[in-house]
Amino acid sequence: MAWFKWKREERAEPGEVQFDDVLLKALLGSTSVTKKEALNIPSVKSCINFIADTVSMLPIKLYKDNNGKAEEVKGDNRIKLLNDETGDTLDAVQFWRALITDYFLGKGGYAYINRRFNDVVSVHYVDESYISTIKNEDPIFKTYRIMVNGQYYWPHEFIKILRNSKDGAQGVSVIEENNLILSVAYNSLLYEETLVKKGGNKKGFLKSPKILAKDAMDALKTAFKNLYSNNNENVVVLNAGLEFQEASNTSVEMQLNENKESNSAEICKIFNISEAITKGTATNKDYTNSIKMGVMPVLNAIECALDREYLLESEKEIFYWAFDTKELLRGDAKERFEAYKIAIEANFMQPDEARYMEDWEPLGLDFIKLGLDSVLYNPKTKEIYTPNTNQSQNMNKLKGGDNNESGD
């Protein structure tokens, strides 16, 4: 019969092991970045500000589909609530900035629709941290309720702007999907802060060929503590035989600046925003690409949310919401005028229509310019007209062998 001796597992006492190096913490243990910490990362803050500022400065309009022709609806109180006065403590600019921040860094942007019968009285931003959702277990016929401070609400009572949602109740934040890169970027900032507080001095330990007395050890500890405090000019004198051994690298040796630039570029890719915009060196092309790839998808998400919850059921077939992006995508003067020139010469735009796009008064030039060498064909009447010879022919008569020509 064999006897086994169980060895007691030895564990460190709480607080016994401490990690002074922030980057070492990130390597040895996974860290989760909060919304507040993510906003401390300059590239994250810059990208969200660019998108939020762009959305908040664009007017959103209500349109009516009238037999295939879009007609702008004016005078509706809901338009004012989205563009000027929300009826809440936040104005429209603050309202959209808060929603966009929650859209990227939280479970989604939520705004309560305060209705009086069928009329919308006000819209109220609700911080996503106060939002809870209760969902059923059916993966096909999904239903849910929204709970705020213990009170239940129906989904149609909220405007919901959700990112990468799979259930329509909550979105997936950038922090959830890209926690590692955000954690590295944030911990790099903390490490730089530690270096600044300690004056950039390297960490290390002392080697002594002989045992030091307690008084000598206490004096060395005090001297090195004052050296790393970065408050006064302090000097540590090492007696004969003592040697300082470095235990960490400098920020230059760790290439922190290069890594910070690389991390910033990767974070900009998450938001589909050009890195040049965060650096203030963006060209028109960088700006246009960032608008198309980073801002337009957010505008589309907002428009879909408004069409679903901000319209009555009887309005959904003929009314819709849309941002006025004309000013946003106009480009510079040279590009716009070249585009107008091509459109007018190709005969699908009139001069006064181009002047309207520039907010200029019309000249009354309601005509399409044609060359004398042009041949005009009417597919409905099968008529062919040649302005140069002032003659017209009918294709049906030509097929029947009748070549009669008529002059106007």
N, C-alpha and C positions, 0 to 999 in steps of 0.2 A: 504494500500500500504506500503510495507516494504522497508526501506532504508538500503542499505548495505554499510558499510564503508570499502573501500579497504585499506589494510595495505601495505605500501611501503616495498618492499623487501630490506633488509639491506645486503650489500655485503662488504667484506673487500676490502680496497683499494689496488692497486697493490704494492707489496713489503711490505705490512703490516705484513703478516704471513710468517715466515721463519722457515725452518726445519734445525736445526743444525745436527741432527742425521741422518747419511746417511742411516742406516738400516730402520729408521722410514720412510724415503722417499720411500724406496723400498716397504714398507708395505702399505703406504697410497696412493701411486700413482705408476702405472706401469712404468717401465723404459725400454727403448730399448737400447740394447748393439750394438755398432758399431763394424766394423771389427777391427779397431785399439784398441778398448777397449777389445775385445775378445782375442786379441793376448797378452794382458797384464796379462791374467790369465795363470799361469805357466803350469797347466795340459793341457790346450788347445794348448799352444805353443809347449809343449813337444810332444804331440801326432801328431800334424801336421808336426813337424820337423822329427819325426821318419818315418812317411810315405813318406814325400817329399825326405828325404835323401836316403831312400831305393830305391825309384823310380829313382832318379837321378843317382845312382851308377850302375844301371842295364843296360847293353847294349840291345838295341832293334834291332832286325834283320828282314830282309826281306826273306821270304821263298816262294818257288815255289812247287806246288803240281804236281809231275811228276808220274802219274799213281799210286796214293796212297802212294808215297814215297816223304817225305819232303826233298827238296834240298835248301840249303842256297844260296841266291843270293848275290854276292859280287861285289863291284865296282859301285853300284848305288849311285848317288849323294845324293839322299834323305836320305840314311842311315847316311852319314856324317853329314847332317844338324840336325838330331835328336840326334846324339851321341857326336858330337864335336862342329863344327862351325855352328851356326844357320843362319849366314848371317846378324844377327841383332846385336845390342850392347850387348845383353845378350849371354853368352855361354850356352852350353847345360844344365849344372848343374843349373845355375840360371834360365834358361827357364822352366825346369820342376818344380823347387821349387815354382816359381811364379804361374804356372798353378795349382799346387796342392793346394796352399793357397786359390786361387780364387774358386777352386772346392768346398772346404769345407765352406768358409766364405763369398762367393759372389754368384752371379747368375750363375757362371760356369767359367771354364777355356777356354779362346778364343785365338787362334793363327791364324794370317792371312797367307795364302799360297800365296807367290809371284811367280806366274807362268809366264814363257815366252813360249807361245804356250803350248806344252805338257810337258815341262821341268820345274821342281821346282827349282827356283833360290835361294830362302831363305824362312825362316819361321819367323814370327814376333809376339812376345807376345803382346797382347793388354789387358790392365787393364780392368777388367770387369765393372768398374765404367764409362768407356767411351762407353760401349755397350748398345744399345737400340734395341728392336725388335718390328716390326710392324706385327701383325698377322691378319689373316682373321677371320671371325665369324663362319665358318663352323667347327663343332666339329668332323666331320668325315674326310673330305678331307682338312687337315690342311696345310696351306702354310704360309710363313713369309719371311720378309726381315730383314737384319741386318743393323743398321745405326750407324756409327762412325763419330762423329763431323759433323753431318748433311749430310754425304755422304752415299748412299745406296750401299749395297753389297748383293750378293746372298749367301745362306747358304753354298754351296759347296766351297766357297772361304775361309772358316774358318775351322780349326780343333776345334771341340767343345766337351769339356769334361764336361758333365752335371750330377749333382747329383739329383736323384729322380725327374727327369723331366717328365712332363705329356704332353708336346707339342713339345719336341725336340728343342725348341728355348732357353729356360732358365731353369736352375735348381733351386732347393730349398736348401738354405744354412742351415748349422747347427744352425745358429743364429735364423732363422725363425722358425725352428722346436723346438728348445730347448732354447728359449729366457729366460724363467723363471729361470732355473738353472744357466745359464750364468750370468744373472743379479744379482742373489744372490751372486755368487762367486765374481763377480767384485765389488759389493758394500761392500762385506766383506773386500776386500782389501782396499777400500777407508776408511772404518771405522777404520781399523788398522792404516792407515796413519794418520788419525785424532788423534787417541790415542797417537801415537808417537810424533806428533807435539805438543800436549798438555801435554806431559810428563806422560800420563796415569792417570791424575787427573780426578776424577769423576765430572760430571756436577751436579749442584744443585742450591739451592736458600737459602737466608738468612731470618730468622724469627726474628722479633723484637717486643717486647711487647709495644713499644711506637713508635711514628712517629719520624723518623730521619730528621734532618735538611738537606738541599740540599748539604752543604759542606761535611757533614759526608757521605752522599750517594755517592757523586762524589769520595771521597777518597777511599771508599770501592770498587767501580767499578774499579778504577785505580789499586788498589792493587790486585784484583782478575784477572784483565787482564794481569798484569805482571806475576802472578802465573801460568796462563795457557799458557803463551808465550813460556815457556821451553827454554828461552835463558839465564837467570840468576837465581841465587839462590834467591828466594823471599819468604818472610814470611808475612802472613796475620794475624794480631792481631784482635781478636773479643772482643769488649768491653762487659761488663757485660750485660746480657740479650739477646745478639745476639746468634743465633743458626743456624748452617749450616745443611740444610736438603738435603740429596742426592736425585738426580733425575734420575740417570742412573746406570747401572750395570757395573762392570769391565769386561774385556775380559775373565777373568777366570770364573766369574759368568755366563757369556753368553756362555761359552764353545766354544769360537771361534775356538780354535785349533782343537777340535774334529769335529766341523762342517766343517772346511776347509778340513780336511782329507776325510770326507764323501762326500763333494761336488766334490773333486778331483776324488774319485772313480767313482762317477756317470758320470762325464764328460768323463772319460776314456771309460766307457761303450758306450757312443755315438759314439766314433771312433773305437770301437772294439779292443782297445789296452789294454794289461795287465797293471794294475796299477804298477806292479813291475818294468816295464820298465821306467816309469817316476821317480821312486825312485832310480833307479840304482841297484836294487837287483834281476833282472830277471834271471831265469834259462833258460836252453835250451828249456824246454817245454813252458815257457812263451813266449820266443822269437818265437818259431815255431807257436804257436797258434795265436800270434799277426800278424805274416806274413800271415797266411792262412785266418784269419778273417778280418784283417784291411787293409792289403796291396794288396792282390791278387784281391779283387773286384775292386780296383782302377786301377790295371794293366789291368784287363779285359775291363774296361770302356775305357781306353786309346787305347787298341788294336782295339776295335770295332770302335772308332772314326777315327783311322788311316785307317782302312780297308774301311771305307765309303767315306772319303774325300781325303785321301792322295794317293789313287790309281786311275788310269784311269779306265773308265768303261770297257775297253777291258781287263784289268788286274784282275778284281775282281773275276773272276771264277777260276783262277789258282794261284794268288799271295795272300799273307797275311802277316801281321806284327805280331811279337810275341817277348816278352821280354825273354831274356835268364836267367831263374831263377834257373839254375843248381847250381850255387855257393850259391844261397840264401837258398836253401832247402837241402843242403848237410848234415847238422848236424855235430856232432863231428866225429873224426876218428873211434872210437869204433863202433858207430852206422852204419857208412858207410860200414866198413869192414864186419860187421855181415850181413848187407843186401847183399853185394856182395857174401858172402859165401853161403847164402841161394839161391841166384839166380843161382850160378854156380852149386851147388849140385842139384838144381831142373831142370838143363839143359835148361834154357831159356836165359842164358848168358854165353859167353865164357870168359876165363881169360883175353884175350887181350882186350875185350870190357870193362871189369872192370878197367883195366889199363888205357884205353882211358878216362874213366870218371874221373880218378885222374890225367890226363895230363901226364902220364908216357909213355915211349917208349914201343912199343909192343915187345913181345918175339917170335912172330911167332907161337904161340900155337893155331892154328886154328883147334880145335877139341872139341868134346863134350865127357866128361868122362861118361862111362857107366859101370855098374856092370855086372859080369858074370851071375848073376841071373836074369838079365833083359830079358824081352820078347818084341821084337819090332814088331809093326804092322803097315803096310802101308795101309791106308784106300783107296788109289786110285787103287793099284794093288791087294789088298786083300791078300798080302803076310805077313806071320808070320815068323820071324827069331829069333832063340834062340842062342845067342853068346856062351853060355856055352857048347852046344853040336854041334855048327856049323851046324845047320840044319834049313831048311826053308820049309814051307808048304803053300799051297794056300787054302784059305777058300772056294772058289768055288768048287775045286776038292774034298775037304773034305765033302762038302754037297752032292756031287754026289756019294760018296762012295769010291773015289779013294784016298788011303792013301799013295801014293808014296812020298818018301822023297828023297831029293837030298842034297848031301853034297858039300860045296864049297871047 
